[in-house]
Amino acid sequence: MKNNTSIIIIFFCLFFLIACSDNREENTPKKLVTATTLLLPSDKQICMEMPITFSWKSVTNATSYNLTVNKVENGKETTVFTESTSNTNYSFNNLEKGILYKWKVETIGPQNSMMSSTFQFQTESLAITNHTPFAPELISPTLGSTIVDNSVSWKCEDLDNDPLTYDLYLGTDINNLRLTESNLTSTNYKFKELVANTKYYWKIIAKDNHSNVSVGQVWSFITS
């Protein structure tokens, strides 16, 4: 009888310890981070001098930040460098002149990470005579939403105000988009035939009349 009583006491002690431990975990505040806000270079800025200092806002609970800078050349995007830092700024001196770049910052925290939006900027060169168009930006439908009237729209800016044309790619496989229309002059398009209740991926390639090309991100929408 005495042994049974001891076993029962031990059992309740273990149960109490586990319950308290679970309760402490539930009451421990989660140290989640949010996406940072990019500051400089500002979106679509022309950078005249080196070094270029990238800066962004501090985020509560952040332990570090991963800065990524890509260059866009001949319609292809490649990574120039990725830097991990605990600061909210970083200077880089070896960017090529007369090139379109994109940059973003991933905030790293104890329990999660969040990616910022992406900014574009161009480095100026005295010898440059024409700039690459900035990458096309989505207007509608919003990313991942249901399309209305089978219509999409975007915007694109060019520093030289060159006339732009657009190639539109579409598909249900993000890795296999096919050219749907080429040399569009409008930034609006209405698809003729789409399958109902289907997720589509699409992107825009912008071209100016100096053979400069800029590739937009891949977007998505769902048909009703």
ROSE-4610 file (N, C-alpha, C; in Angstrom, 1 decimal, always signed):
// ROSE-4610
residu = [M/M/M/K/K/K/N/N/N/N/N/N/T/T/T/S/S/S/I/I/I/I/I/I/I/I/I/I/I/I/F/F/F/F/F/F/C/C/C/L/L/L/F/F/F/F/F/F/L/L/L/I/I/I/A/A/A/C/C/C/S/S/S/D/D/D/N/N/N/R/R/R/E/E/E/E/E/E/N/N/N/T/T/T/P/P/P/K/K/K/K/K/K/L/L/L/V/V/V/T/T/T/A/A/A/T/T/T/T/T/T/L/L/L/L/L/L/L/L/L/P/P/P/S/S/S/D/D/D/K/K/K/Q/Q/Q/I/I/I/C/C/C/M/M/M/E/E/E/M/M/M/P/P/P/I/I/I/T/T/T/F/F/F/S/S/S/W/W/W/K/K/K/S/S/S/V/V/V/T/T/T/N/N/N/A/A/A/T/T/T/S/S/S/Y/Y/Y/N/N/N/L/L/L/T/T/T/V/V/V/N/N/N/K/K/K/V/V/V/E/E/E/N/N/N/G/G/G/K/K/K/E/E/E/T/T/T/T/T/T/V/V/V/F/F/F/T/T/T/E/E/E/S/S/S/T/T/T/S/S/S/N/N/N/T/T/T/N/N/N/Y/Y/Y/S/S/S/F/F/F/N/N/N/N/N/N/L/L/L/E/E/E/K/K/K/G/G/G/I/I/I/L/L/L/Y/Y/Y/K/K/K/W/W/W/K/K/K/V/V/V/E/E/E/T/T/T/I/I/I/G/G/G/P/P/P/Q/Q/Q/N/N/N/S/S/S/M/M/M/M/M/M/S/S/S/S/S/S/T/T/T/F/F/F/Q/Q/Q/F/F/F/Q/Q/Q/T/T/T/E/E/E/S/S/S/L/L/L/A/A/A/I/I/I/T/T/T/N/N/N/H/H/H/T/T/T/P/P/P/F/F/F/A/A/A/P/P/P/E/E/E/L/L/L/I/I/I/S/S/S/P/P/P/T/T/T/L/L/L/G/G/G/S/S/S/T/T/T/I/I/I/V/V/V/D/D/D/N/N/N/S/S/S/V/V/V/S/S/S/W/W/W/K/K/K/C/C/C/E/E/E/D/D/D/L/L/L/D/D/D/N/N/N/D/D/D/P/P/P/L/L/L/T/T/T/Y/Y/Y/D/D/D/L/L/L/Y/Y/Y/L/L/L/G/G/G/T/T/T/D/D/D/I/I/I/N/N/N/N/N/N/L/L/L/R/R/R/L/L/L/T/T/T/E/E/E/S/S/S/N/N/N/L/L/L/T/T/T/S/S/S/T/T/T/N/N/N/Y/Y/Y/K/K/K/F/F/F/K/K/K/E/E/E/L/L/L/V/V/V/A/A/A/N/N/N/T/T/T/K/K/K/Y/Y/Y/Y/Y/Y/W/W/W/K/K/K/I/I/I/I/I/I/A/A/A/K/K/K/D/D/D/N/N/N/H/H/H/S/S/S/N/N/N/V/V/V/S/S/S/V/V/V/G/G/G/Q/Q/Q/V/V/V/W/W/W/S/S/S/F/F/F/I/I/I/T/T/T/S/S/S]
num = [1/1/1/2/2/2/3/3/3/4/4/4/5/5/5/6/6/6/7/7/7/8/8/8/9/9/9/10/10/10/11/11/11/12/12/12/13/13/13/14/14/14/15/15/15/16/16/16/17/17/17/18/18/18/19/19/19/20/20/20/21/21/21/22/22/22/23/23/23/24/24/24/25/25/25/26/26/26/27/27/27/28/28/28/29/29/29/30/30/30/31/31/31/32/32/32/33/33/33/34/34/34/35/35/35/36/36/36/37/37/37/38/38/38/39/39/39/40/40/40/41/41/41/42/42/42/43/43/43/44/44/44/45/45/45/46/46/46/47/47/47/48/48/48/49/49/49/50/50/50/51/51/51/52/52/52/53/53/53/54/54/54/55/55/55/56/56/56/57/57/57/58/58/58/59/59/59/60/60/60/61/61/61/62/62/62/63/63/63/64/64/64/65/65/65/66/66/66/67/67/67/68/68/68/69/69/69/70/70/70/71/71/71/72/72/72/73/73/73/74/74/74/75/75/75/76/76/76/77/77/77/78/78/78/79/79/79/80/80/80/81/81/81/82/82/82/83/83/83/84/84/84/85/85/85/86/86/86/87/87/87/88/88/88/89/89/89/90/90/90/91/91/91/92/92/92/93/93/93/94/94/94/95/95/95/96/96/96/97/97/97/98/98/98/99/99/99/100/100/100/101/101/101/102/102/102/103/103/103/104/104/104/105/105/105/106/106/106/107/107/107/108/108/108/109/109/109/110/110/110/111/111/111/112/112/112/113/113/113/114/114/114/115/115/115/116/116/116/117/117/117/118/118/118/119/119/119/120/120/120/121/121/121/122/122/122/123/123/123/124/124/124/125/125/125/126/126/126/127/127/127/128/128/128/129/129/129/130/130/130/131/131/131/132/132/132/133/133/133/134/134/134/135/135/135/136/136/136/137/137/137/138/138/138/139/139/139/140/140/140/141/141/141/142/142/142/143/143/143/144/144/144/145/145/145/146/146/146/147/147/147/148/148/148/149/149/149/150/150/150/151/151/151/152/152/152/153/153/153/154/154/154/155/155/155/156/156/156/157/157/157/158/158/158/159/159/159/160/160/160/161/161/161/162/162/162/163/163/163/164/164/164/165/165/165/166/166/166/167/167/167/168/168/168/169/169/169/170/170/170/171/171/171/172/172/172/173/173/173/174/174/174/175/175/175/176/176/176/177/177/177/178/178/178/179/179/179/180/180/180/181/181/181/182/182/182/183/183/183/184/184/184/185/185/185/186/186/186/187/187/187/188/188/188/189/189/189/190/190/190/191/191/191/192/192/192/193/193/193/194/194/194/195/195/195/196/196/196/197/197/197/198/198/198/199/199/199/200/200/200/201/201/201/202/202/202/203/203/203/204/204/204/205/205/205/206/206/206/207/207/207/208/208/208/209/209/209/210/210/210/211/211/211/212/212/212/213/213/213/214/214/214/215/215/215/216/216/216/217/217/217/218/218/218/219/219/219/220/220/220/221/221/221/222/222/222/223/223/223/224/224/224]
x = [+0.8/+0.0/+0.9/+2.0/+2.9/+3.5/+3.9/+4.5/+3.6/+2.3/+1.3/+1.1/+1.1/+1.0/+2.2/+3.4/+4.6/+4.5/+4.0/+3.9/+2.9/+1.8/+0.8/+1.3/+2.1/+2.6/+3.6/+4.5/+5.5/+4.8/+3.7/+2.9/+2.4/+1.7/+1.2/+2.2/+3.4/+4.5/+5.0/+5.1/+5.5/+4.5/+3.2/+2.1/+2.1/+2.4/+2.4/+3.6/+4.7/+5.9/+5.7/+5.1/+4.9/+3.9/+2.8/+1.8/+2.3/+3.2/+3.8/+4.7/+5.5/+6.4/+5.6/+4.5/+3.7/+3.1/+2.7/+2.1/+3.1/+4.3/+5.4/+5.6/+5.7/+5.9/+4.8/+3.5/+2.4/+2.4/+2.9/+2.9/+4.2/+5.1/+6.3/+6.0/+6.2/+5.9/+6.8/+6.1/+6.9/+7.6/+8.9/+9.7/+9.7/+8.6/+8.5/+8.9/+9.5/+9.9/+9.0/+9.0/+8.2/+9.2/+8.7/+9.6/+10.0/+11.3/+11.8/+11.3/+11.5/+11.2/+12.5/+12.6/+13.8/+13.8/+15.0/+15.2/+15.9/+17.2/+18.1/+19.0/+19.2/+18.7/+17.1/+16.5/+15.0/+14.6/+13.4/+12.9/+13.0/+13.7/+13.9/+14.8/+15.7/+16.7/+17.9/+18.4/+19.7/+20.8/+21.8/+22.9/+24.1/+24.6/+25.7/+27.1/+27.2/+28.5/+28.6/+29.9/+30.2/+31.0/+31.0/+30.2/+28.7/+27.9/+26.4/+26.2/+25.5/+25.1/+23.6/+23.4/+22.1/+21.6/+20.4/+19.9/+18.5/+18.1/+16.7/+16.4/+15.1/+14.6/+14.9/+15.2/+15.4/+14.1/+14.2/+13.0/+13.2/+12.1/+12.1/+12.3/+13.2/+13.5/+14.5/+14.9/+15.8/+17.2/+17.7/+19.1/+20.1/+19.6/+20.5/+19.7/+20.3/+19.7/+20.5/+19.8/+20.5/+20.2/+21.2/+21.0/+21.4/+20.5/+20.8/+20.7/+21.7/+21.7/+21.9/+21.0/+21.0/+21.2/+21.8/+21.9/+21.0/+20.4/+19.6/+20.3/+20.6/+21.4/+20.9/+20.5/+20.1/+18.9/+18.1/+16.9/+17.1/+18.4/+18.7/+19.1/+18.6/+18.9/+19.9/+21.0/+22.0/+22.4/+22.7/+23.1/+24.5/+24.7/+26.0/+26.6/+25.9/+26.4/+25.2/+25.5/+24.6/+25.4/+24.9/+25.7/+24.8/+25.3/+24.6/+25.2/+24.4/+24.9/+23.9/+24.4/+23.5/+23.1/+23.8/+23.5/+22.3/+21.9/+20.8/+21.3/+22.6/+23.1/+24.4/+24.7/+25.9/+26.3/+27.6/+28.1/+28.9/+28.7/+29.4/+29.9/+31.2/+31.9/+32.1/+31.8/+32.2/+31.0/+30.0/+28.9/+29.3/+28.9/+29.2/+28.3/+28.9/+28.2/+27.2/+26.1/+25.2/+24.4/+24.1/+23.4/+22.2/+21.1/+19.9/+20.1/+19.9/+20.0/+18.7/+18.6/+17.5/+18.1/+17.4/+17.9/+16.7/+17.0/+16.0/+16.7/+16.0/+16.6/+15.7/+16.3/+15.5/+15.9/+14.8/+15.0/+15.0/+16.0/+16.2/+15.9/+15.0/+14.7/+14.9/+14.7/+14.9/+13.9/+12.8/+11.7/+11.2/+11.6/+11.1/+11.9/+11.7/+12.3/+11.3/+11.5/+10.6/+11.4/+10.9/+11.5/+10.9/+11.7/+11.2/+10.6/+10.1/+9.8/+11.1/+11.0/+12.2/+12.3/+13.4/+13.6/+14.5/+14.3/+15.2/+16.0/+17.2/+17.9/+18.9/+19.4/+20.3/+21.6/+22.7/+24.0/+24.2/+24.6/+24.8/+26.2/+26.3/+27.7/+27.7/+28.8/+28.9/+28.8/+29.2/+29.2/+27.8/+26.9/+25.7/+24.8/+24.1/+23.3/+21.8/+21.6/+20.2/+20.1/+19.0/+18.8/+17.9/+18.1/+17.2/+15.9/+14.8/+13.5/+13.5/+12.8/+12.7/+11.8/+11.9/+11.1/+9.6/+8.8/+7.3/+6.8/+5.8/+5.2/+3.7/+3.2/+1.9/+0.9/-0.2/-1.4/-2.5/-3.0/-4.1/-4.1/-4.7/-5.3/-4.1/-4.4/-3.4/-2.9/-1.7/-1.0/-1.8/-2.1/-2.8/-4.3/-4.8/-6.3/-7.0/-8.4/-9.2/-9.3/-9.1/-9.1/-10.6/-10.7/-12.1/-12.1/-13.0/-13.2/-12.0/-11.2/-10.0/-9.0/-9.0/-8.1/-7.0/-5.8/-4.7/-4.1/-3.3/-2.7/-1.4/-0.5/+0.8/+1.3/+2.4/+3.0/+4.5/+5.1/+6.5/+7.1/+8.2/+8.8/+10.1/+10.4/+11.7/+12.2/+13.4/+14.0/+14.1/+14.3/+14.4/+13.1/+12.0/+10.7/+10.7/+11.4/+11.4/+10.1/+9.6/+8.4/+8.7/+7.8/+8.0/+7.0/+7.5/+6.6/+6.8/+5.8/+5.7/+5.4/+6.2/+5.9/+5.2/+4.1/+3.3/+3.4/+3.8/+4.0/+2.9/+2.4/+1.3/+1.5/+1.0/+1.0/+0.5/+0.2/-0.2/+1.0/+2.1/+3.4/+4.3/+4.7/+5.5/+6.9/+7.3/+8.6/+8.5/+7.3/+7.1/+6.0/+6.4/+5.5/+5.7/+4.7/+4.8/+4.4/+5.0/+4.7/+3.3/+2.5/+1.1/+0.9/+1.5/+1.4/+2.8/+3.2/+4.4/+4.2/+5.1/+5.1/+3.8/+3.3/+2.1/+2.5/+1.7/+2.0/+1.1/+0.1/-0.7/-0.3/-0.5/-0.2/-1.5/-2.4/-3.6/-3.8/-4.3/-4.5/-5.7/-6.5/-7.7/-7.4/-7.3/-7.2/-8.4/-8.3/-9.4/-10.0/-9.2/-9.7/-8.8/-9.5/-8.9/-9.8/-9.1/-9.9/-10.4/-11.6/-12.2/-11.5/-11.5/-11.0/-9.6/-8.8/-7.4/-6.4/-5.3/-4.2/-3.3/-3.1/-2.2/-1.1/+0.1/+1.2/+1.5/+2.0/+2.3/+3.4/+4.0/+5.0/+5.1/+5.7/+5.9/+7.3/+7.7/+9.1/+8.9/+9.6/+9.5/+10.7/+10.5/+11.6/+11.5/+12.6/+12.6/+13.1/+13.2/+13.6/+15.1/+15.8/+17.3/+17.8/+16.9/+17.2/+17.5/+17.1/+17.2/+16.0/+16.2/+15.2/+15.1/+13.9/+13.8/+12.7/+13.0/+12.0/+11.3/+10.0/+9.2/+9.2/+8.7/+8.6/+7.4/+7.4/+6.3/+5.1/+4.0/+2.8/+1.8/+0.7/-0.3/-1.7/-2.7/-4.1/-4.8/-6.1/-7.0/-8.2/-8.7/-9.9/-11.1/-12.2/-13.4/-14.2]
y = [-1.2/+0.0/+1.3/+1.2/+2.3/+2.6/+1.5/+1.6/+2.3/+1.8/+2.4/+3.9/+4.3/+5.7/+6.5/+5.9/+6.6/+6.8/+5.8/+5.8/+6.9/+7.0/+8.0/+9.4/+9.6/+10.9/+11.3/+10.4/+10.6/+11.0/+10.3/+10.5/+11.9/+12.3/+13.7/+14.8/+14.5/+15.5/+15.7/+14.5/+14.6/+15.3/+15.0/+15.7/+17.2/+17.6/+19.0/+19.7/+19.1/+19.7/+19.9/+18.8/+18.9/+20.0/+20.1/+21.1/+22.5/+22.7/+24.0/+24.4/+23.4/+23.6/+24.1/+23.3/+23.7/+25.1/+25.4/+26.7/+27.8/+27.6/+28.6/+28.8/+27.7/+27.9/+28.7/+28.4/+29.1/+30.6/+30.9/+32.3/+33.1/+32.3/+33.0/+33.8/+35.1/+35.9/+35.5/+35.4/+35.0/+36.3/+36.1/+37.2/+37.1/+37.5/+37.5/+38.8/+38.7/+39.9/+40.2/+41.5/+41.9/+42.3/+42.5/+42.9/+44.4/+44.6/+46.0/+46.9/+48.2/+49.2/+49.7/+49.5/+50.0/+51.5/+52.1/+53.6/+54.1/+53.8/+54.3/+53.1/+53.1/+54.0/+53.8/+54.9/+54.9/+54.2/+53.8/+53.1/+53.9/+53.4/+54.1/+55.3/+55.3/+56.3/+56.2/+57.3/+57.3/+57.6/+56.7/+56.8/+57.3/+58.5/+59.1/+58.8/+58.5/+58.4/+57.0/+56.6/+55.4/+55.9/+55.2/+53.9/+54.2/+53.2/+53.3/+52.7/+53.5/+53.0/+52.6/+51.3/+50.8/+50.9/+51.4/+51.6/+51.2/+50.7/+50.3/+50.5/+50.4/+50.6/+49.4/+49.8/+48.8/+48.0/+46.7/+45.9/+45.3/+45.5/+44.9/+43.4/+42.9/+41.5/+40.9/+41.8/+41.3/+41.0/+39.9/+39.5/+39.9/+39.9/+40.2/+40.5/+41.0/+41.3/+40.8/+40.2/+39.7/+40.6/+41.4/+42.3/+41.6/+41.6/+41.0/+42.1/+42.1/+43.1/+42.3/+42.5/+41.8/+42.9/+42.5/+43.4/+42.8/+43.7/+43.3/+43.8/+42.8/+43.1/+42.2/+42.8/+42.0/+41.1/+41.6/+40.9/+39.8/+39.6/+38.6/+39.2/+38.5/+39.0/+38.1/+38.6/+37.8/+38.5/+37.7/+38.2/+38.8/+40.0/+40.6/+40.3/+40.4/+40.0/+39.9/+39.1/+39.0/+39.2/+40.1/+40.4/+40.3/+39.6/+39.4/+40.4/+41.2/+42.2/+42.5/+42.9/+43.3/+44.8/+45.5/+46.9/+47.1/+48.4/+48.7/+49.6/+49.4/+50.0/+49.2/+49.4/+48.7/+49.4/+49.7/+50.4/+49.5/+49.7/+48.9/+49.8/+49.5/+50.4/+49.9/+48.6/+48.0/+47.7/+48.6/+48.3/+49.0/+48.3/+48.8/+50.0/+50.8/+52.0/+51.7/+52.5/+52.3/+51.0/+50.5/+49.2/+49.4/+48.6/+48.6/+47.5/+47.9/+47.0/+46.9/+45.7/+45.5/+45.2/+45.6/+45.2/+45.0/+44.1/+43.7/+43.3/+43.2/+42.9/+41.9/+40.8/+39.8/+40.0/+40.2/+40.4/+39.0/+38.7/+37.4/+37.6/+36.8/+36.9/+35.5/+35.5/+34.2/+33.1/+33.5/+32.5/+32.5/+33.6/+33.6/+34.6/+34.7/+35.7/+36.3/+37.5/+38.2/+39.0/+38.9/+39.6/+40.9/+41.9/+43.2/+43.3/+44.4/+44.6/+44.8/+44.9/+45.0/+46.4/+47.1/+48.4/+48.3/+49.2/+49.2/+50.6/+50.5/+51.8/+51.6/+52.7/+52.6/+53.4/+52.9/+53.6/+54.4/+55.7/+56.6/+56.5/+56.7/+56.7/+57.9/+58.6/+59.8/+59.4/+58.1/+57.7/+57.1/+56.9/+56.3/+57.2/+56.6/+57.4/+57.0/+55.9/+55.4/+54.4/+54.5/+53.6/+52.5/+51.4/+50.2/+50.6/+50.2/+50.5/+49.8/+50.4/+49.8/+48.5/+47.6/+46.3/+46.7/+46.0/+46.2/+45.9/+46.7/+46.5/+46.2/+45.3/+44.8/+45.9/+46.0/+46.9/+46.0/+45.2/+44.3/+43.1/+42.0/+41.8/+41.7/+41.9/+41.8/+40.4/+40.3/+39.0/+37.9/+36.8/+35.6/+35.8/+36.9/+37.1/+36.6/+36.7/+36.2/+37.3/+36.9/+37.8/+38.2/+39.5/+40.0/+40.3/+39.7/+40.0/+39.6/+38.7/+38.1/+39.2/+40.3/+41.5/+41.7/+42.0/+42.3/+43.7/+44.3/+45.6/+45.7/+46.5/+46.7/+48.1/+48.5/+49.8/+49.6/+50.5/+50.5/+51.9/+52.2/+53.5/+53.4/+54.5/+54.6/+56.0/+56.1/+57.4/+58.3/+57.7/+58.4/+58.7/+58.2/+58.3/+57.7/+56.6/+55.9/+55.2/+55.0/+54.2/+52.7/+52.1/+50.8/+49.8/+48.6/+47.5/+46.4/+45.5/+44.4/+43.1/+42.1/+40.7/+40.1/+39.4/+38.8/+37.3/+36.7/+35.3/+34.7/+33.5/+33.0/+31.5/+30.9/+29.4/+29.0/+27.7/+27.1/+26.5/+26.4/+26.0/+27.1/+27.5/+28.7/+28.6/+27.3/+27.1/+26.9/+27.1/+26.8/+27.8/+29.1/+30.1/+30.3/+30.5/+30.6/+32.0/+32.4/+33.7/+33.7/+34.6/+34.8/+35.9/+37.0/+38.2/+38.9/+39.4/+40.1/+41.5/+42.4/+43.8/+44.5/+44.3/+45.1/+46.5/+47.4/+48.8/+49.4/+48.6/+49.0/+48.2/+48.8/+48.2/+47.5/+47.2/+46.5/+45.3/+44.2/+43.1/+42.2/+41.8/+40.9/+39.6/+38.5/+37.2/+36.7/+36.0/+35.5/+34.3/+33.3/+32.0/+31.6/+31.4/+31.0/+29.8/+28.8/+27.7/+28.2/+27.9/+28.3/+27.5/+28.2/+27.6/+27.1/+27.9/+27.5/+28.6/+28.2/+29.2/+29.4/+30.7/+31.0/+31.9/+31.7/+32.5/+33.4/+34.6/+35.5/+36.5/+36.9/+38.0/+38.8/+40.0/+41.0/+41.2/+41.3/+41.7/+43.1/+44.1/+45.4/+45.7/+46.3/+46.6/+48.0/+48.7/+50.0/+50.0/+51.1/+51.1/+51.2/+50.9/+50.9/+49.5/+48.5/+47.1/+46.8/+47.7/+47.5/+46.7/+45.7/+44.8/+44.7/+44.6/+44.5/+43.4/+42.5/+41.4/+41.6/+41.5/+41.6/+40.4/+40.5/+39.3/+38.4/+37.2/+36.3/+36.5/+36.9/+37.1/+36.0/+35.9/+34.9/+35.4/+34.7/+35.0/+33.7/+33.7/+32.6/+32.9/+32.0/+32.3/+31.8/+32.5/+32.1/+31.0]
z = [+0.0/+0.0/+0.0/+0.8/+0.9/-0.4/-1.1/-2.5/-3.5/-3.4/-4.3/-4.1/-2.8/-2.5/-3.0/-2.9/-3.4/-4.9/-5.6/-7.1/-7.5/-6.7/-7.1/-6.8/-5.7/-5.5/-6.6/-7.0/-8.0/-9.3/-9.6/-10.9/-10.9/-9.8/-9.7/-9.7/-9.2/-9.2/-10.7/-11.4/-12.8/-13.6/-13.4/-14.1/-13.9/-12.6/-12.2/-12.9/-13.0/-13.6/-15.1/-15.7/-17.2/-17.5/-16.7/-16.9/-16.7/-15.7/-15.5/-16.6/-17.1/-18.2/-19.5/-19.8/-20.9/-20.8/-19.6/-19.3/-19.5/-19.0/-19.2/-20.7/-21.5/-22.9/-23.6/-23.2/-23.7/-23.4/-22.2/-21.7/-22.2/-22.8/-23.3/-24.5/-24.6/-25.8/-26.9/-28.1/-29.3/-29.8/-30.2/-30.7/-32.2/-32.8/-34.2/-34.8/-36.0/-36.7/-37.9/-38.3/-39.5/-40.6/-41.7/-42.9/-42.6/-42.9/-42.8/-43.9/-43.8/-44.8/-45.4/-46.7/-47.4/-47.5/-47.3/-47.3/-48.5/-48.5/-49.6/-50.2/-51.5/-52.5/-52.6/-52.8/-53.0/-54.3/-54.4/-55.5/-56.8/-57.8/-59.1/-59.0/-58.1/-57.9/-58.9/-59.3/-60.1/-59.2/-59.1/-58.2/-59.0/-58.6/-59.4/-58.8/-57.5/-56.9/-56.2/-56.1/-55.3/-54.0/-52.9/-52.7/-52.6/-52.8/-52.6/-51.2/-50.4/-49.0/-49.0/-48.7/-48.6/-47.1/-46.9/-45.6/-45.5/-44.3/-44.1/-42.6/-42.3/-40.9/-40.0/-38.7/-37.7/-37.4/-37.1/-36.8/-35.4/-34.6/-33.3/-33.3/-32.4/-32.3/-33.4/-34.3/-35.4/-34.8/-35.3/-34.9/-35.9/-37.2/-38.3/-39.5/-40.6/-41.9/-43.0/-44.0/-45.2/-46.4/-46.8/-48.0/-49.2/-50.2/-51.5/-52.6/-53.5/-54.6/-55.9/-56.8/-58.1/-59.2/-60.3/-61.5/-62.6/-63.4/-64.5/-65.8/-66.6/-67.8/-69.0/-70.1/-71.2/-70.9/-70.0/-69.6/-68.6/-68.1/-67.2/-65.8/-64.7/-63.4/-62.7/-62.2/-61.5/-60.2/-59.2/-57.9/-57.9/-57.5/-57.4/-56.0/-54.9/-53.6/-52.7/-51.6/-50.5/-49.2/-48.3/-47.1/-45.9/-44.9/-43.6/-42.6/-42.0/-41.0/-39.9/-38.8/-37.7/-37.7/-38.7/-38.8/-39.7/-39.8/-40.7/-41.9/-42.2/-43.4/-43.9/-45.1/-45.7/-46.9/-47.0/-48.2/-49.1/-50.4/-51.4/-52.5/-52.9/-53.8/-55.2/-55.5/-56.8/-57.7/-57.8/-58.7/-60.1/-61.1/-62.5/-62.8/-63.6/-64.1/-65.2/-65.2/-66.3/-66.3/-65.0/-64.9/-64.0/-64.3/-63.5/-62.4/-61.2/-60.0/-59.3/-58.6/-57.6/-56.3/-55.2/-53.9/-52.9/-51.9/-50.9/-49.7/-48.6/-47.3/-46.6/-46.1/-45.3/-43.9/-43.0/-41.6/-40.9/-40.1/-39.5/-38.0/-37.4/-36.0/-35.3/-34.0/-33.3/-33.7/-34.2/-34.5/-36.0/-36.7/-38.1/-38.9/-40.2/-41.0/-42.0/-42.4/-43.3/-44.4/-45.6/-46.7/-47.0/-47.3/-47.6/-49.1/-49.5/-50.9/-51.6/-52.9/-53.8/-54.4/-54.3/-54.9/-56.1/-57.0/-58.2/-58.2/-58.7/-58.9/-60.1/-60.6/-61.7/-61.4/-61.8/-61.6/-62.9/-62.7/-63.8/-64.3/-65.6/-66.3/-67.2/-67.2/-68.1/-69.6/-69.9/-71.3/-71.7/-70.8/-71.1/-71.9/-73.0/-73.8/-73.6/-73.1/-72.9/-71.7/-71.0/-69.8/-70.1/-69.4/-69.4/-68.7/-69.3/-68.5/-67.2/-66.2/-64.9/-65.1/-64.2/-64.3/-64.2/-65.0/-64.9/-63.5/-63.1/-61.8/-61.9/-61.1/-61.1/-60.7/-61.4/-61.0/-60.6/-61.5/-61.2/-62.1/-61.6/-60.3/-59.3/-58.0/-57.0/-56.9/-56.5/-56.5/-55.8/-56.6/-56.0/-55.9/-56.4/-56.2/-57.4/-57.4/-58.4/-59.5/-60.8/-61.9/-62.2/-62.6/-63.0/-64.5/-65.2/-66.6/-67.4/-66.9/-67.6/-68.0/-67.2/-67.6/-66.6/-67.1/-66.3/-66.7/-65.8/-66.1/-65.3/-65.8/-65.2/-65.5/-65.0/-65.3/-65.5/-66.2/-66.4/-66.7/-66.2/-66.3/-67.1/-67.8/-68.5/-68.4/-67.9/-67.6/-68.8/-70.0/-71.2/-71.9/-71.3/-71.9/-73.3/-73.5/-74.8/-74.9/-76.1/-76.3/-76.0/-75.2/-74.7/-75.3/-75.6/-76.0/-75.0/-75.0/-73.9/-74.5/-74.0/-74.3/-73.1/-73.3/-72.1/-72.2/-71.0/-70.9/-69.9/-70.2/-69.4/-69.3/-68.2/-68.0/-66.7/-66.6/-65.3/-64.5/-65.2/-64.5/-64.4/-63.2/-63.0/-63.7/-64.0/-64.7/-66.2/-66.7/-68.1/-68.7/-68.6/-69.1/-70.6/-71.4/-72.8/-73.3/-74.4/-74.9/-75.5/-74.9/-75.3/-76.3/-76.0/-77.0/-77.0/-78.1/-78.2/-78.7/-78.4/-78.8/-78.6/-77.4/-77.0/-76.7/-77.0/-76.7/-75.6/-75.2/-74.0/-72.8/-71.6/-70.4/-69.8/-70.6/-70.2/-71.2/-70.7/-71.6/-71.1/-72.1/-71.7/-72.4/-71.6/-72.1/-72.8/-73.9/-74.6/-74.0/-73.7/-73.1/-71.9/-70.8/-69.6/-69.0/-68.4/-67.8/-66.4/-66.1/-64.9/-63.7/-62.5/-61.3/-61.4/-62.1/-62.3/-61.9/-61.4/-61.0/-62.2/-62.6/-63.7/-63.2/-63.9/-63.6/-64.9/-64.7/-65.8/-65.5/-66.6/-66.4/-67.7/-67.5/-68.6/-68.8/-70.1/-70.5/-71.2/-70.7/-71.3/-72.2/-73.3/-74.3/-74.8/-74.9/-75.5/-76.9/-77.6/-79.0/-79.1/-78.0/-78.1/-77.7/-77.8/-77.5/-76.1/-75.2/-73.7/-73.3/-72.4/-72.0/-70.5/-69.9/-68.5/-68.2/-67.4/-67.1/-65.8/-65.8/-64.6/-63.7/-62.5/-61.7/-62.2/-61.7/-62.1/-61.1/-61.6/-60.8/-61.0/-60.2/-60.4/-60.1/-60.7/-60.4/-60.5/-60.0/-60.0/-60.8/-61.7/-62.4/-61.6/-61.8/-61.1/-61.8]
